[in-house]
Amino acid sequence: YWALTGSVVYGLLMSTGILDAIAHRAVSFSLHQELSAVAIGLVAMHGAVLALDTFIQQSVFELVVPFAGPYRPVWVGIGQLALYLMIVVYASFYLRDHIGQRGWRMLHYTTFLAFVGGTAHGLMAGTDTSAPWALWSYVGASVAVVFLLGYRITLSVAHRAATTAKESSR
């Protein structure tokens, strides 16, 4: 979850231009992409470890098919869908030239659905959620993402307003 949060936060920091003063754009982009890969790898490892769990036994089918498992199927299914969405968005890094910048950006917006899905999954199906550190991890991550998303939207709206004003003054 922290790797997913790191990737989302890093992507938002890149999109706002905040990181441009700190690191070269190509380095930032590469780190963002690698954080995404780490998040997917850790989620896959999470699933693999659950396959070994003897308390709630699940088949491979139940681990990979959303909503098919015995344990909190709705919330686990949402987490599984979030993983698949993460994989699609990650694949878009390699398909960017084929789908174009606009398509790539539109697909990247679905990252927020994956983040919300991962958060809901963790809160509602996680066995550690009652622990203060876990709950505050979800709260802190959500606050950071919502704040940066709001900041990103504000920058976008301000940029469009400035562009419109500039064009109308011509």
C-alpha positions as CSV (number, residue, x, y, z in Angstrom):
1,Y,0.0,0.0,0.0
2,W,2.8,2.4,0.8
3,A,4.5,1.6,-2.6
4,L,1.2,2.3,-4.3
5,T,0.8,5.5,-2.3
6,G,4.4,6.5,-3.1
7,S,3.8,6.0,-6.8
8,V,0.5,8.0,-6.8
9,V,2.0,10.8,-4.7
10,Y,5.1,10.9,-6.9
11,G,3.0,11.0,-10.1
12,L,1.0,13.9,-8.6
13,L,4.2,15.8,-7.6
14,M,5.5,15.3,-11.2
15,S,2.2,16.5,-12.7
16,T,2.3,19.7,-10.6
17,G,5.9,20.4,-11.6
18,I,7.1,20.4,-8.0
19,L,9.7,17.8,-8.7
20,D,11.2,19.6,-11.7
21,A,13.2,21.8,-9.4
22,I,14.6,18.8,-7.6
23,A,15.3,16.1,-10.3
24,H,15.5,15.8,-14.0
25,R,12.1,14.9,-15.6
26,A,13.4,11.6,-17.0
27,V,14.7,10.6,-13.7
28,S,11.4,11.4,-12.0
29,F,9.5,9.6,-14.6
30,S,11.7,6.5,-14.3
31,L,11.4,6.5,-10.5
32,H,7.6,6.9,-10.8
33,Q,7.5,3.9,-13.1
34,E,9.7,1.8,-10.9
35,L,7.6,2.6,-7.8
36,S,4.6,1.4,-9.8
37,A,6.4,-1.9,-10.6
38,V,7.4,-2.3,-6.9
39,A,3.7,-1.8,-5.8
40,I,2.5,-4.4,-8.3
41,G,5.2,-6.8,-7.2
42,L,4.4,-6.4,-3.5
43,V,0.7,-6.9,-4.2
44,A,1.4,-10.0,-6.1
45,M,3.6,-11.2,-3.2
46,H,0.7,-10.4,-0.8
47,G,-1.5,-12.7,-2.9
48,A,1.1,-15.4,-3.0
49,V,1.5,-15.3,0.8
50,L,-2.3,-15.6,1.1
51,A,-2.2,-18.8,-1.0
52,L,-0.1,-20.2,1.9
53,D,-2.5,-19.0,4.6
54,T,-4.1,-22.0,6.5
55,F,-6.5,-19.9,8.5
56,I,-8.6,-18.9,5.5
57,Q,-7.8,-21.3,2.7
58,Q,-8.2,-20.0,-0.8
59,S,-7.6,-21.6,-4.1
60,V,-5.5,-20.0,-6.8
61,F,-8.8,-19.4,-8.7
62,E,-10.3,-17.5,-5.7
63,L,-7.1,-15.5,-5.4
64,V,-7.1,-14.3,-9.0
65,V,-10.9,-14.0,-9.7
66,P,-12.5,-11.0,-8.1
67,F,-15.3,-11.7,-5.7
68,A,-14.8,-15.5,-5.8
69,G,-13.1,-15.9,-2.5
70,P,-14.6,-16.9,0.9
71,Y,-13.2,-14.0,3.0
72,R,-15.1,-10.7,2.6
73,P,-15.6,-11.3,-1.1
74,V,-16.7,-7.7,-2.0
75,W,-13.7,-6.0,-0.3
76,V,-11.2,-8.6,-1.5
77,G,-12.7,-8.4,-5.0
78,I,-12.3,-4.6,-5.0
79,G,-8.7,-5.1,-4.0
80,Q,-8.2,-7.6,-6.8
81,L,-9.8,-5.2,-9.3
82,A,-7.5,-2.4,-8.1
83,L,-4.5,-4.7,-8.8
84,Y,-5.6,-5.4,-12.3
85,L,-6.2,-1.7,-12.9
86,M,-2.6,-1.0,-11.6
87,I,-1.3,-3.5,-14.1
88,V,-3.2,-1.9,-16.9
89,V,-1.9,1.6,-16.0
90,Y,1.6,0.2,-15.6
91,A,1.4,-1.4,-19.1
92,S,0.5,2.0,-20.4
93,F,4.0,3.2,-19.8
94,Y,5.1,0.8,-22.5
95,L,2.1,1.6,-24.8
96,R,2.3,5.3,-24.6
97,D,3.6,5.7,-28.2
98,H,0.8,3.6,-29.5
99,I,-2.1,5.1,-27.5
100,G,-0.9,8.7,-27.7
101,Q,-0.4,11.2,-24.9
102,R,-4.1,12.0,-24.5
103,G,-5.1,8.3,-24.2
104,W,-2.2,7.6,-21.9
105,R,-3.2,10.5,-19.6
106,M,-6.8,9.5,-19.6
107,L,-5.8,5.9,-18.7
108,H,-3.5,7.2,-16.0
109,Y,-6.5,9.0,-14.3
110,T,-7.8,5.6,-13.4
111,T,-4.9,5.3,-11.0
112,F,-7.1,7.1,-8.6
113,L,-9.7,4.3,-8.8
114,A,-6.9,1.8,-8.1
115,F,-5.8,3.9,-5.1
116,V,-9.4,4.2,-3.7
117,G,-9.9,0.5,-4.4
118,G,-6.7,-0.4,-2.6
119,T,-7.6,1.8,0.3
120,A,-11.1,0.4,0.6
121,H,-9.7,-3.2,0.4
122,G,-7.2,-2.5,3.1
123,L,-9.6,-0.8,5.4
124,M,-12.4,-3.3,5.0
125,A,-10.6,-6.6,4.5
126,G,-7.3,-5.9,6.2
127,T,-6.7,-7.8,9.4
128,D,-4.4,-5.1,10.8
129,T,-6.8,-2.2,10.2
130,S,-7.7,-2.0,13.8
131,A,-4.1,-1.3,14.7
132,P,-3.4,2.5,15.1
133,W,-0.4,2.4,12.8
134,A,-2.4,0.8,10.0
135,L,-5.4,3.1,10.3
136,W,-3.2,6.1,10.3
137,S,-1.3,4.8,7.3
138,Y,-4.6,4.8,5.3
139,V,-5.6,8.2,6.7
140,G,-2.2,9.8,6.0
141,A,-2.0,8.3,2.5
142,S,-5.5,9.4,1.7
143,V,-5.0,12.9,3.0
144,A,-1.8,13.3,1.0
145,V,-3.4,12.0,-2.3
146,V,-6.5,14.1,-1.9
147,F,-4.5,17.2,-1.0
148,L,-2.1,16.8,-4.0
149,L,-5.0,16.0,-6.3
150,G,-6.8,19.1,-5.2
151,Y,-3.6,21.1,-5.8
152,R,-3.2,19.6,-9.2
153,I,-6.8,20.4,-10.2
154,T,-6.4,24.0,-8.9
155,L,-3.2,24.4,-11.0
156,S,-5.0,23.0,-14.1
157,V,-8.1,25.3,-13.6
158,A,-5.8,28.4,-13.0
159,H,-3.8,27.5,-16.1
160,R,-6.9,27.2,-18.3
161,A,-8.3,30.5,-16.9
162,A,-5.0,32.3,-17.7
163,T,-4.9,30.8,-21.2
164,T,-8.5,31.8,-21.9
165,A,-7.9,35.3,-20.5
166,K,-4.8,35.6,-22.7
167,E,-6.6,34.5,-25.8
168,S,-9.5,36.8,-25.2
169,S,-7.3,39.8,-24.8
170,R,-5.8,39.3,-28.2
